[in-house]
C-alpha cells in the first residue's frame, strides 16, 4: 500500500493525486452547478415578465435541464465509470458553463425593456390625461418582425446544454469517492459534498436577490425616469447578470479535474471489509466480485454489448425497481414545490422577488445544509448500520411531514383590486360574480382593459390603471406621480398615487410564522438526507453503483423533473385573475393571481406524499410474500425519498434485518 502511494506521489502535481483533492474539486463543482441551478429558479418571475410568457412555459424552460440529462445520462453513467471519470466531469463543467452563458445571450439582442405605463417620466407639472384614448388596430412598427422572435428559445437551449453538462458530476463523482474511500469515511465524505451542494443554492438565491434589485437595463436608461419599483408586477431585474457570474464560476470548476488521475490507490482495508450485511441482499453477487479495473483499456464494443444485460440485471432487483416507481411520484411534488416556492412567497405574501430570493438563501437553504451535514456526522459518530440509518431517516421524515401540515393554516387574503377581486365600491367580493373593469364611474372613458398600470386610491383600493380609476389630471413624475380628479375614488380629495396599495396586514402578520415553520421542517427532514443516500449505494452491487445512480436520476428527471414544472405552472396559470397583453397582441404574463387558489394548488403537493404512502403500503402488503421484503423498508422508501433538494436522490433498501455486528 505504501509502495502504491509513493508511486503516485512521484508523478507531477502530486498534490492533486489524492482523494482529498478530488473531494475539494467535486465540492466546488457541486457548488457551481447548485448555484447556477438555484439562480435559474430565482429568476422565474423575471423571465416571465421579460419574455411575456405564462408559468407553464417557464415550466418548459425549467424542465429543459432535465431533457439535457435525459439525452446522455444512462450512457455517461455506464461508459463513464469505465473511462477517465475526472476528465469526463471536467468536460461536463465546460458544457454547463457554455449553457449558462447562452441563457444570458437574449438580453444583448432583444433590445430595451418597455413596460406598460401612462405616467410621464420627465414632466414635473400638472397635466391633463386623456379620458378617452383612441384605440388603434394598427400594430406598432416592427411588431410583426418582433412577434416572430421567441427569445426564450435561447434560454431553453442553454438550459438543455446545462443539463447535458451536469450529467456526469453526480453519478461519477459519488461512485469515485465510494470506490476509494474507507467504508467508515464514505458517508462523512458524501455528506460533506452534499452539504456543499446545498450551500451553493444559498449563494444562488442571494445572487438572485441582488440582481432582482437592479433594473434590467441598468447603465442604458436614466433610472429617474423609471416609474416602477422592485415590488411592482412589471419590474424586471438584471437577470442576465447573474448568469454571466454563474457561468464564470462553473468554468473555473472544470480546471482541477484535468489534473486528477483516472484511479487512486485502493485502501487495503476495503478489500477485506465487505460485511455480510452489505452483501447478503445483493442478488447473484459473490462477496468480493467487485474488481477495480479502472486502469484497463476500455473496449467500447464490449461495453456496449454488456449494457443491456447489465441494465436488465439492475432492474431485476425488485427493491430497486419499486423504489424508482415510488420516487417518481415523490419527486413530482418535490420539484413542483421547489421550483415555484419563491414565486409563491412573492404572490401570496406580497414580497418582492429580491426579498423572496434573499429569504430563501439566508433562512431556508442554510437549515437544509445544516440538517444534511448533521445527518452525516450522526451516522459517522454513532456508526449507524443500514438498519439504524433507515430508522433514523424514517423518524425525521415523519416528524417533518407532520409539521408541514400546518402550512394549510397560514393563509392570506387577496389584494383588493377594483373590478377584479372587489367591486368599485370596495365592499363586495367578486369571487362569485362576473368581474368587470368597467363601471359607471369610468363609463365615459374608452379605457384599455389590458394595460396593467396600477394606482392606489385614497380609499385603499387598487385600480387597474389611472384611466379605469377615472383620473383626469396628474402632477409629478416617475414613482412620485399623483393622479387627481379620479371619479372612481369617492373619498377625500379623489386622488390616487402610482403603484399598488400595500394594505394586506394579515399577510405581514402570518409571514414570520411561515418562515419559522419552513426552517424547522427543512432542518428536520434533511437530517435523514445523508443516511438515506447511503442506503441506495449500499443496496446495489458495487460494480453497478454508477449505473444505478445514473438510471435513478434518469427516471426521476424524465418522469418528474420534466413534467412537474410544466403542469404545476399550468395549475398556477389557472389561478390567474388578470393577464397582461403582449406588445404585438396575445396573452402575456399574469399580473394578478387569486392567492387563495394559488396557496391550495401548491400546498396540496403534500397530499401527493400522503397518497404515495398509502399506495405504497397497500402494494407492499400485497407483494410481501412474493419479494420477501420487509414492510418497514417500503414505508421508509416513501419517507426518505422526498427530502429537501432536487439535487439529491435518496434510496430504499432490501430485507436487511441484521444489525451491524451480526
Buried (B, 14 or more C-beta within 10 A) or exposed (E): EEEEEEEBEEEEEEEBBBBEBBBBBBBBBBBBBBBBBBBBBBBBBBBBBBBBBBBBBBBBBBBBBBBBBBBBBBBBBBBBBBBBBBBBBBBBBBBBBBBBBBBBBBBEEBEEBEBBBBBBBEEEEEEEBEBEBEEEEEEEEEEEEBBEEEBBEBBBBBBBBBBBBBBBBBBBBBBBBBBBBEBEEBBBBBBBBBBBBBBBBBBBBBBBBBBBBBBBBBEEBEEEEBBBEBBBBBBBBBBBBBBBBBBBBBBBBBEBBBBBBEBBBBBEEBEEEBBEBBBBBBBEBEEEEBEBEBEEEEEEEEBEEBBEEBBEBBEEBBBBEBBBBBBBBBBBBBBBBBBBBBBBBBBBBBBBBBBBBBBBBEBBBBBBBBBBBBBBBBBBEEEBBBBBBBBBBBBBBBBBBEBBEEBEEBBBEBBBBBBBBBBBEBEEEBEEEEBEBEBEBBEEBEBBBBBBBBBBBBBEBBBBBBBBBBBBBBBBBBBEBBBBBBBBBBEEEBBBBBBBBBBBEEBBEBBEEBBEBBBBBBBBBBBBBBBBBBBBBBBBBBBBBBBBBBBBBBBBBBBBBBBBBBBBBBBBBEBBBBBBBBBBEEBBBBBBBBBBBBBBBBBEBBEBBEEBBEBBBEBBEEBBEEBEBBBBBBBBBBBBBBBBBBBBBBBBBBBBEBEEEE
